[in-house]
């Protein structure tokens, strides 16, 4: 059911990504990650017919779903790893 929800979610204004992940150790555990350009776009989706369908699917679950909304203040790439390694290297090998 969740796979069918991804296509309508992806075409919502402000949705930049929508993906479904399954847990390799628990076939009943799934995670949907969707990213939005703004809180307003997410709010609009949650109040829409497409958002109501997602809620209906959650309500029909045999097990009580865990729902989390996380916000990200910043995003980085490989440079974050390089910076962390550089900082650790300086701590391990301080300049004299």
C-alpha positions in Angstrom: 0.0 0.0 0.0 2.7 2.4 0.9 4.5 2.0 -2.5 1.3 3.2 -4.2 1.4 6.3 -2.0 4.8 7.4 -3.2 3.8 8.6 -6.7 1.0 11.0 -5.6 3.3 12.2 -2.8 6.1 13.0 -5.2 4.0 15.3 -7.3 2.8 17.4 -4.5 4.1 21.0 -4.6 7.3 21.3 -2.5 8.0 17.5 -2.2 11.6 17.0 -3.3 11.9 13.3 -2.4 9.7 10.5 -1.3 11.2 7.0 -0.6 10.2 3.8 1.1 12.7 1.8 3.0 12.2 -1.7 4.5 14.2 -3.1 7.4 16.4 -6.0 6.4 15.8 -7.7 9.8 12.1 -7.0 10.2 9.8 -7.4 7.1 7.0 -5.5 9.1 9.2 -2.4 9.6 9.1 0.2 6.9 10.2 3.8 6.8 8.9 6.5 4.4 11.2 9.5 4.1 9.8 12.5 2.3 11.6 15.8 2.1 9.8 19.2 1.6 11.1 22.6 0.6 9.3 24.2 3.4 7.1 23.5 6.5 4.2 25.2 4.7 4.5 22.7 1.8 4.5 19.8 4.3 1.5 21.3 6.1 -0.4 21.7 2.9 0.3 18.1 2.0 -0.8 16.8 5.4 -4.1 18.7 5.0 -4.7 17.5 1.4 -6.6 14.5 0.1 -3.2 12.8 -0.5 -2.2 13.4 3.1 -5.6 11.9 4.2 -4.8 8.7 2.3 -1.5 8.4 4.1 -3.3 8.8 7.5 -5.9 6.2 6.4 -3.2 3.7 5.6 -1.5 4.3 8.9 -4.9 3.9 10.7 -5.5 0.5 8.9 -2.1 -0.9 10.2 -2.3 -4.1 12.3 0.3 -2.7 14.6 0.4 0.8 16.0 2.7 2.8 13.7 5.5 4.9 15.0 5.4 8.3 13.3 8.2 10.8 13.6 8.7 14.2 11.9 12.3 15.3 11.9 13.5 18.7 10.7 17.0 19.4 9.5 18.7 22.7 10.2 21.5 22.1 7.7 22.7 19.5 5.3 26.3 18.5 4.4 28.1 16.0 2.3 31.5 14.5 2.2 33.0 17.7 3.4 31.5 17.0 6.9 33.5 13.7 7.1 36.6 15.5 5.9 36.2 18.2 8.5 35.5 15.8 11.3 38.6 13.7 10.4 40.7 16.9 10.2 39.5 17.9 13.7 40.2 14.5 15.1 43.6 14.4 13.5 44.5 17.7 15.1 43.4 16.4 18.5 45.4 13.2 18.1 48.5 15.0 16.7 48.5 18.6 18.1 51.1 20.9 16.6 54.0 21.7 18.8 
